[in-house]
Amino acid sequence: MKLRIYTVLILVAVPLIVLSGCATVGYYSQAVGGHLKLMSAREPIDEVLANPETPEDLREKLQTLIDARQFAVSTLGLPDNDSYSSFAATGRDAVTWNVVAAPEFSVSPKTWCFPVAGCVSYRGYFDRADADEYAATLASENFDVTVGGASAYSTLGWFDDPILDTMLRGSDVRYVGTLFHELAHQVLYVKDDSNFNEAFASFVEQEGMRQWLEERGEAERIEQYDASLKRGEDFVALLRKTRNGLVEAYAQDVDEETMRESKSAVFATMQDDYQQLKVNWDGYSGYDNWFKRDVNNARLIAVSTYRRFIPAFQAMYLQAGEDMNEFYKIAKIAAELPPVERREHLNAYIGALRATS
C-alpha cells in the first residue's frame, strides 16, 4: 500500500524570490521554476482523450476523473472551476519530495513558514537531489530526517492545478479520493493549522468516496473501502502509541546514550506491535514497506495524526443533516475561531459524537 500522507502546499509567486537570504532565494527559485514547468506541461483533458495515441489505460482513468469532477461539483458542493481540467505527464515517481525533520530527542517537528500557506512541518522540493541535499544538511545538525515523495499538491485555487500522472497510480478509489481531497482544500484552508486542514479534506474525501461508489452502483465496494480506512486508523493508532512512548522516554533525566537506548526500545516495540496488527488484519501486509525503512522521529511526524479530528467533522456533517453545503458552513465557523478555541471546539464535537455512538 502506498501512503499518501499529506498534501504538499506550494504557493508560488515570482516576487517571493526577492526575499532576503541566499537560501531563501534558492528555495523559492526552485519552487517557482518547478511550478512553472509543471504548468507549461498541461494539456486540456479533452485534447488528451481525442488523441488516438493516448493509451487506453490513461484514457479510462481520465474519463473516470472527468465524471468524478462533475460529481464533486454537483453532489459534494466542491468548487466549479478549471482545476483538474488538464493533464500533465511528469514521467516521475513523485511530483515533489518533502523534507521532514525533528530533533533527535523530540517528536515536535521543525517547521517552515511561507506566505499564504503559513507554517507547515515539511519543506517541499521539485528535485529529489535538492531534497536529499537539504535533508543531509539537517542530519548534520543532529536532526532526525526523512524524505518522502508526494503524488499531488495543491495551490489552493491560485492556479488551475492539473491532474498529474503521479496521481493516477493504483485503483480508482485512490485517484478519485485524491481529487476530492485536493478540491476540499480549496473550500477551506486555515493558515498554520495542518491538523484542521488535513482532517477536513480527509473527511470530505472519505464521505465523497462512499457517495461516489453508491452513485456508480458499486455499493458493495464501500465495505472494502471502509475496511481499508480501519486499517489506516489502526496504523495511525500504533504510531500515536509509539509517539507517546517516545515522549515519556525523552522526558527522562538521563544521559544521551541511555536516552538513545530507550528510543531504540520504543521503536522495537512498535515493530512487534505491527506484527500483531497484521495478525488482526488476517495477514494484510500493505504497510510492510513503511516498516522496512529506518524509523525515526521525523518519519512518525511525516505520517502525522491528521486523522485525529476526522470524527469532529463527521459530527458536524451529522449536525448538518448530511448536507454537504450546510456542513461546509458549520466547518467554516470552526475555522474562524482562534487556534486554542478551535481545538477545544473540535474536541467538543468528538466528545459529542462518542456520547451518541
NUSE-890424 format. One record per residue (C-alpha): residue in one letter; residue number from 1; z, x, y. Coordinates in nm, 4 decimals, decimal comma, always signed. Each point is the difference from the previous one (the first is absolute). Example, Ala and Ser with C-alpha at 12.3 -4.5 7.8 and 13.67 -1.06 7.14 Angstrom:
<rs>
R residu num       pz       px       py
R      a   1  +0,7800  +1,2300  -0,4500
R      s   2  -0,0660  +0,1370  +0,3440
</rs>
This chain:
<rs>
R residu num       pz       px       py
R      m   1  +0,0000  +0,0000  +0,0000
R      k   2  -0,0981  +0,1416  +0,3381
R      l   3  +0,2608  -0,0734  +0,2644
R      r   4  -0,1023  -0,1182  +0,3424
R      i   5  +0,3270  +0,0819  +0,1642
R      y   6  -0,0597  -0,0720  +0,3640
R      t   7  -0,2673  -0,0454  +0,2574
R      v   8  -0,1038  +0,2909  +0,2164
R      l   9  -0,0053  -0,0912  +0,3672
R      i  10  -0,2145  +0,2350  +0,2044
R      l  11  -0,0668  -0,1376  +0,3461
R      v  12  -0,2369  +0,2354  +0,1726
R      a  13  -0,1271  +0,0232  +0,3524
R      v  14  -0,1789  +0,2941  +0,1559
R      p  15  +0,2481  +0,0380  +0,2916
R      l  16  +0,2751  +0,0826  -0,2475
R      i  17  -0,1349  +0,3486  -0,0609
R      v  18  +0,0945  +0,1071  +0,3510
R      l  19  +0,3701  -0,0251  -0,0898
R      s  20  +0,1839  +0,3278  +0,0435
R      g  21  +0,0554  +0,2448  -0,2845
R      c  22  -0,2573  +0,1715  -0,2194
R      a  23  +0,1350  -0,1649  -0,3167
R      t  24  -0,0232  -0,3410  +0,1621
R      v  25  -0,3557  +0,0623  +0,1191
R      g  26  -0,1027  +0,1223  -0,3454
R      y  27  +0,1542  -0,2953  -0,1774
R      y  28  -0,1557  -0,2642  +0,2242
R      s  29  -0,3344  +0,1803  -0,0048
R      q  30  -0,0208  -0,0264  -0,3779
R      a  31  +0,1094  -0,3634  +0,0193
R      v  32  -0,2640  -0,0862  +0,2589
R      g  33  -0,2694  +0,1961  -0,1815
R      g  34  +0,0822  -0,1455  -0,3398
R      h  35  +0,0171  -0,3524  +0,1314
R      l  36  -0,3274  +0,0199  +0,1916
R      k  37  -0,1742  +0,1485  -0,3038
R      l  38  +0,1233  -0,2895  -0,2056
R      m  39  -0,1122  -0,2555  +0,2569
R      s  40  -0,3459  +0,1564  +0,0180
R      a  41  -0,0373  -0,0336  -0,3777
R      r  42  +0,0354  -0,3792  +0,0101
R      e  43  -0,2791  -0,2268  -0,1221
R      p  44  +0,0050  -0,3801  +0,0324
R      i  45  +0,0870  -0,1448  -0,3391
R      d  46  -0,2952  -0,2383  +0,0207
R      e  47  -0,2329  +0,2998  +0,0190
R      v  48  +0,1732  +0,1727  -0,2913
R      l  49  -0,0391  -0,3141  -0,2116
R      a  50  -0,3668  -0,0368  +0,1011
R      n  51  -0,0767  +0,3590  -0,1015
R      p  52  -0,1570  -0,0063  -0,3494
R      e  53  +0,1422  +0,3479  -0,0679
R      t  54  +0,3599  -0,1190  +0,0359
R      p  55  +0,1716  +0,0354  -0,3405
R      e  56  +0,0824  -0,3333  -0,1620
R      d  57  +0,3682  +0,0880  -0,0349
R      l  58  +0,0289  +0,0676  +0,3743
R      r  59  -0,1997  -0,3136  +0,0770
R      e  60  +0,2414  -0,2150  -0,2022
R      k  61  +0,3074  +0,1518  +0,1625
R      l  62  -0,1352  -0,0427  +0,3523
R      q  63  -0,0975  -0,3603  -0,0686
R      t  64  +0,3508  -0,0645  -0,1299
R      l  65  +0,1427  +0,1453  +0,3192
R      i  66  -0,2320  -0,2125  +0,2157
R      d  67  +0,1329  -0,3077  -0,1790
R      a  68  +0,3574  +0,1269  +0,0328
R      r  69  -0,0522  +0,0678  +0,3722
R      q  70  -0,1093  -0,3607  +0,0544
R      f  71  +0,2972  -0,1222  -0,2033
R      a  72  +0,2340  +0,2175  +0,2063
R      v  73  -0,1160  -0,1690  +0,3196
R      s  74  -0,0286  -0,3589  -0,1214
R      t  75  +0,3048  -0,0210  -0,2264
R      l  76  +0,2372  +0,2836  +0,0927
R      g  77  -0,0508  -0,0205  +0,3755
R      l  78  -0,0830  +0,3697  +0,0278
R      p  79  -0,2096  +0,1320  +0,2914
R      d  80  -0,3626  -0,1095  +0,0285
R      n  81  -0,1605  +0,3139  +0,1429
R      d  82  -0,2424  +0,2719  -0,1032
R      s  83  +0,2500  +0,2057  -0,1957
R      y  84  -0,1140  +0,0654  -0,3575
R      s  85  -0,3484  -0,1359  +0,0641
R      s  86  -0,1483  +0,3466  -0,0526
R      f  87  +0,0121  +0,2602  -0,2762
R      a  88  +0,0435  +0,3766  +0,0173
R      a  89  -0,0552  +0,2343  -0,2922
R      t  90  +0,2236  +0,3062  +0,0308
R      g  91  -0,0595  +0,1562  -0,3412
R      r  92  +0,3655  +0,1072  +0,0104
R      d  93  +0,3090  -0,0541  -0,2113
R      a  94  +0,1904  -0,1305  +0,3036
R      v  95  -0,0827  -0,0876  +0,3571
R      t  96  +0,3016  +0,1872  +0,1359
R      w  97  +0,2802  +0,2160  -0,1344
R      n  98  +0,3535  -0,0605  +0,1182
R      v  99  +0,2706  +0,2613  +0,0350
R      v 100  +0,3549  -0,1257  -0,0560
R      a 101  +0,3021  +0,2263  +0,0437
R      a 102  +0,3790  -0,0104  -0,0191
R      p 103  +0,2734  +0,2649  +0,0240
R      e 104  +0,1012  +0,1623  -0,3273
R      f 105  +0,3287  -0,1915  -0,0099
R      s 106  -0,0907  -0,3295  +0,1636
R      v 107  -0,1963  -0,3145  -0,0792
R      s 108  -0,0612  -0,0722  +0,3679
R      p 109  -0,3652  +0,0740  +0,0759
R      k 110  -0,1377  +0,2202  +0,2705
R      t 111  -0,1826  -0,2270  +0,2441
R      w 112  -0,2964  +0,0392  +0,2307
R      c 113  -0,0668  -0,2187  +0,3019
R      f 114  -0,3437  -0,1080  +0,1207
R      p 115  -0,1313  -0,2172  +0,2818
R      v 116  -0,0207  -0,3694  -0,0978
R      a 117  +0,0896  +0,0551  -0,3668
R      g 118  +0,3468  +0,1228  +0,0949
R      c 119  +0,2125  +0,2186  -0,2262
R      v 120  -0,0889  +0,0206  -0,3681
R      s 121  +0,1204  +0,2062  -0,2949
R      y 122  -0,3323  +0,1691  -0,0771
R      r 123  -0,2739  +0,1984  +0,1674
R      g 124  -0,3564  -0,0771  -0,1036
R      y 125  -0,2963  +0,2369  -0,0276
R      f 126  -0,3657  -0,0659  -0,0731
R      d 127  -0,0323  +0,3382  -0,1722
R      r 128  +0,2119  +0,0811  -0,3065
R      a 129  +0,0054  +0,3705  +0,0880
R      d 130  +0,1499  -0,0782  +0,3416
R      a 131  +0,2646  -0,2170  -0,1635
R      d 132  +0,0860  +0,2708  -0,2526
R      e 133  +0,0206  +0,2628  +0,2742
R      y 134  +0,2390  -0,2106  +0,2055
R      a 135  +0,2048  -0,0820  -0,3105
R      a 136  +0,0309  +0,3722  -0,0771
R      t 137  +0,1299  +0,0592  +0,3514
R      l 138  +0,2680  -0,2632  -0,0472
R      a 139  +0,0895  +0,1372  -0,3442
R      s 140  +0,0506  +0,3443  +0,1551
R      e 141  +0,2543  -0,1670  +0,2279
R      n 142  +0,1912  -0,1153  -0,3105
R      f 143  -0,1179  -0,3613  +0,0013
R      d 144  -0,0727  -0,1913  -0,3170
R      v 145  -0,3666  -0,0952  +0,0421
R      t 146  -0,2628  -0,2120  -0,1717
R      v 147  -0,3675  -0,0668  +0,0730
R      g 148  -0,1544  -0,3265  -0,1133
R      g 149  -0,3425  -0,1552  +0,0386
R      a 150  -0,0521  -0,3431  +0,1562
R      s 151  -0,2867  -0,2275  -0,0976
R      a 152  +0,0040  -0,2017  +0,3239
R      y 153  +0,1273  +0,0066  +0,3532
R      s 154  +0,0158  -0,2403  +0,2887
R      t 155  -0,0630  +0,0336  +0,3720
R      l 156  +0,1792  -0,3326  +0,0544
R      g 157  -0,3165  -0,1640  +0,1255
R      w 158  -0,0778  +0,2626  +0,2648
R      f 159  -0,3177  +0,0839  -0,1921
R      d 160  -0,2115  -0,1926  -0,2511
R      d 161  +0,1381  +0,1697  -0,3078
R      p 162  -0,2466  +0,0263  -0,2894
R      i 163  +0,0458  -0,0589  -0,3697
R      l 164  +0,0165  +0,3466  -0,1540
R      d 165  -0,1133  +0,1155  -0,3416
R      t 166  +0,3531  +0,1357  -0,0465
R      m 167  +0,1281  -0,3599  +0,0207
R      l 168  -0,2226  -0,1215  -0,2838
R      r 169  +0,1564  +0,1788  -0,2944
R      g 170  +0,1742  -0,2095  -0,2597
R      s 171  -0,0081  -0,3748  -0,0471
R      d 172  -0,0800  -0,2719  +0,2504
R      v 173  +0,3740  -0,0703  +0,0272
R      r 174  +0,0433  +0,3468  +0,1459
R      y 175  -0,2806  -0,0003  +0,2554
R      v 176  +0,0288  -0,3652  +0,1041
R      g 177  +0,3745  +0,0516  +0,0376
R      t 178  -0,0672  +0,3041  +0,2171
R      l 179  -0,2274  -0,2102  +0,2218
R      f 180  +0,2694  -0,2668  +0,0496
R      h 181  +0,2599  +0,2699  +0,0656
R      e 182  -0,2034  +0,1787  +0,2659
R      l 183  -0,0927  -0,3233  +0,1777
R      a 184  +0,3673  -0,1007  +0,0038
R      h 185  +0,0756  +0,3093  +0,2062
R      q 186  -0,2321  -0,1410  +0,2661
R      v 187  +0,2059  -0,3195  +0,0135
R      l 188  +0,3340  +0,1692  +0,0519
R      y 189  +0,1047  +0,3593  +0,0580
R      v 190  +0,3342  +0,1162  +0,1383
R      k 191  +0,0073  +0,3428  +0,1543
R      d 192  +0,2452  +0,2402  -0,1681
R      d 193  +0,0841  -0,2370  -0,2885
R      s 194  -0,1998  +0,0938  -0,3102
R      n 195  +0,2367  -0,1913  -0,2277
R      f 196  -0,0698  -0,3258  +0,1853
R      n 197  -0,3740  +0,0619  +0,0259
R      e 198  -0,0546  +0,0921  -0,3632
R      a 199  +0,2218  -0,2767  -0,1381
R      f 200  -0,1823  -0,2571  +0,2134
R      a 201  -0,3452  +0,1235  -0,1039
R      s 202  +0,1075  +0,0279  -0,3639
R      f 203  +0,1237  -0,3595  -0,0036
R      v 204  -0,3277  -0,1237  +0,1498
R      e 205  -0,1893  +0,2065  -0,2585
R      q 206  +0,2001  -0,1402  -0,2907
R      e 207  -0,0041  -0,3633  +0,1083
R      g 208  -0,3663  +0,0350  +0,0934
R      m 209  -0,0854  +0,1363  -0,3444
R      r 210  +0,1687  -0,2907  -0,1757
R      q 211  -0,1880  -0,2508  +0,2133
R      w 212  -0,3257  +0,1943  -0,0413
R      l 213  +0,0274  -0,0022  -0,3798
R      e 214  +0,0841  -0,3704  +0,0035
R      e 215  -0,2997  -0,0713  +0,2257
R      r 216  -0,2330  +0,1856  -0,2376
R      g 217  +0,1214  -0,1952  -0,3013
R      e 218  +0,1740  +0,3061  -0,1409
R      a 219  +0,3573  -0,1272  +0,0070
R      e 220  +0,0589  +0,1540  -0,3425
R      r 221  -0,0124  +0,3431  +0,1669
R      i 222  +0,2914  -0,0807  +0,2319
R      e 223  +0,2549  +0,0581  -0,2766
R      q 224  -0,1520  +0,3418  -0,0678
R      y 225  -0,0004  +0,0768  +0,3725
R      d 226  +0,3653  -0,1019  +0,0376
R      a 227  +0,0908  +0,2155  -0,3012
R      s 228  -0,1563  +0,3011  +0,1718
R      l 229  +0,1988  -0,0786  +0,3146
R      k 230  +0,3186  -0,0189  -0,2084
R      r 231  -0,0683  +0,3451  -0,1425
R      g 232  -0,0479  +0,1213  +0,3547
R      e 233  +0,3348  -0,1490  +0,0979
R      d 234  +0,1665  +0,1710  -0,2977
R      f 235  -0,1607  +0,3293  +0,1002
R      v 236  +0,1199  -0,0280  +0,3589
R      a 237  +0,3486  -0,1011  -0,1210
R      l 238  +0,0099  +0,3203  -0,2059
R      l 239  -0,0972  +0,2041  +0,3049
R      r 240  +0,2643  -0,1795  +0,2054
R      k 241  +0,2623  +0,0836  -0,2635
R      t 242  -0,1142  +0,3621  +0,0076
R      r 243  +0,0152  +0,0052  +0,3778
R      n 244  +0,3560  -0,1309  -0,0053
R      g 245  +0,0938  +0,2684  -0,2510
R      l 246  -0,1451  +0,2661  +0,2259
R      v 247  +0,1876  -0,1355  +0,3026
R      e 248  +0,3250  +0,0391  -0,1951
R      a 249  -0,0963  +0,3498  -0,1167
R      y 250  -0,0904  +0,1144  +0,3504
R      a 251  +0,3301  -0,1300  +0,1371
R      q 252  +0,1984  +0,2447  -0,2153
R      d 253  +0,1855  +0,2815  +0,1710
R      v 254  -0,1442  +0,2734  -0,2233
R      d 255  -0,2137  +0,3108  +0,0343
R      e 256  -0,3793  -0,0285  +0,0010
R      e 257  -0,0501  +0,1242  -0,3564
R      t 258  +0,2410  -0,2607  -0,1374
R      m 259  -0,1739  -0,2655  +0,2071
R      r 260  -0,3366  +0,1046  -0,1444
R      e 261  +0,1425  -0,0404  -0,3506
R      s 262  +0,1228  -0,3499  +0,0893
R      k 263  -0,3432  -0,0820  +0,1435
R      s 264  -0,1716  +0,1125  -0,3208
R      a 265  +0,2414  -0,2077  -0,2076
R      v 266  -0,0805  -0,3150  +0,1991
R      f 267  -0,3735  +0,0502  -0,0507
R      a 268  +0,0543  +0,0672  -0,3723
R      t 269  +0,1857  -0,3304  -0,0284
R      m 270  -0,2908  -0,1703  +0,1740
R      q 271  -0,2392  +0,1323  -0,2648
R      d 272  +0,2258  -0,1302  -0,2781
R      d 273  +0,0267  -0,3393  +0,1688
R      y 274  -0,3776  -0,0190  +0,0259
R      q 275  -0,0350  +0,0420  -0,3739
R      q 276  +0,2333  -0,2972  -0,0462
R      l 277  -0,2062  -0,2012  +0,2477
R      k 278  -0,3088  +0,0636  -0,2111
R      v 279  +0,1816  -0,1436  -0,3002
R      n 280  +0,0769  -0,3122  +0,2029
R      w 281  -0,3680  -0,0121  +0,0995
R      d 282  -0,1107  +0,0099  -0,3652
R      g 283  -0,1244  +0,3542  +0,0455
R      y 284  -0,2058  -0,0578  +0,3170
R      s 285  -0,0738  +0,3515  +0,1283
R      g 286  -0,1770  -0,0630  +0,3298
R      y 287  +0,2549  +0,2014  +0,1983
R      d 288  -0,0043  +0,3069  -0,2250
R      n 289  -0,2121  +0,2100  +0,2332
R      w 290  +0,2443  -0,0566  +0,2858
R      f 291  +0,2875  +0,1335  -0,2090
R      k 292  -0,1980  +0,2960  -0,1333
R      r 293  -0,0200  +0,1576  +0,3455
R      d 294  +0,2957  +0,1850  +0,1456
R      v 295  +0,2264  -0,2533  +0,1671
R      n 296  +0,1896  +0,0812  +0,3182
R      n 297  +0,1522  -0,1777  +0,3002
R      a 298  -0,3372  -0,0384  +0,1675
R      r 299  -0,1624  -0,1673  -0,3013
R      l 300  +0,2790  -0,2579  -0,0082
R      i 301  -0,0651  -0,0744  +0,3666
R      a 302  -0,3779  -0,0166  -0,0511
R      v 303  +0,0581  -0,2832  -0,2464
R      s 304  +0,2303  -0,1679  +0,2445
R      t 305  +0,2185  -0,3055  -0,0465
R      y 306  -0,2432  -0,1993  +0,2124
R      r 307  +0,0355  -0,2869  -0,2458
R      r 308  +0,3612  -0,0564  +0,0946
R      f 309  -0,0807  -0,2592  +0,2666
R      i 310  -0,2722  -0,1861  -0,1892
R      p 311  +0,2522  -0,2697  -0,1070
R      a 312  +0,0757  -0,0627  +0,3698
R      f 313  -0,3645  -0,0851  +0,0616
R      q 314  -0,0040  -0,2130  -0,3120
R      a 315  +0,2905  -0,1984  +0,1472
R      m 316  -0,1866  -0,0349  +0,3304
R      y 317  -0,3050  -0,1275  -0,1877
R      l 318  +0,2085  -0,2653  -0,1737
R      q 319  +0,1547  -0,0943  +0,3345
R      a 320  -0,3535  -0,0412  +0,1350
R      g 321  -0,0782  -0,2519  -0,2732
R      e 322  -0,2291  +0,2559  -0,1666
R      d 323  -0,2332  -0,0180  +0,2981
R      m 324  -0,1330  +0,3462  +0,0852
R      n 325  -0,0562  -0,0638  +0,3706
R      e 326  +0,3519  -0,1383  +0,0421
R      f 327  +0,1292  +0,2952  -0,2004
R      y 328  -0,1632  +0,2428  +0,2433
R      k 329  +0,1751  -0,1718  +0,2898
R      i 330  +0,3391  +0,0368  -0,1664
R      a 331  -0,0683  +0,3643  -0,0897
R      k 332  -0,0993  +0,0748  +0,3596
R      i 333  +0,3374  -0,1300  +0,1191
R      a 334  +0,1665  +0,2594  -0,2220
R      a 335  -0,2406  +0,2680  +0,1223
R      e 336  +0,1029  -0,0565  +0,3611
R      l 337  +0,3708  +0,0619  -0,0660
R      p 338  +0,1619  +0,3344  +0,0838
R      p 339  +0,0074  +0,2338  -0,3033
R      v 340  +0,3622  -0,0560  -0,1072
R      e 341  -0,0237  -0,3761  +0,0456
R      r 342  -0,3321  -0,0042  -0,1833
R      r 343  +0,1513  +0,1688  -0,3039
R      e 344  +0,2975  -0,2383  +0,0021
R      h 345  -0,2410  -0,2913  +0,0355
R      l 346  -0,2000  +0,1119  -0,3038
R      n 347  +0,3137  +0,0570  -0,2055
R      a 348  +0,1176  -0,3515  +0,0881
R      y 349  -0,3264  -0,1420  -0,1360
R      i 350  +0,0429  +0,2015  -0,3202
R      g 351  +0,3542  -0,1306  -0,0396
R      a 352  -0,1138  -0,3575  +0,0535
R      l 353  -0,2761  +0,0377  -0,2585
R      r 354  +0,2383  +0,1397  -0,2602
R      a 355  +0,2449  -0,2818  +0,0663
R      t 356  -0,2651  -0,2604  -0,0860
R      s 357  -0,1509  +0,1789  -0,3004
</rs>
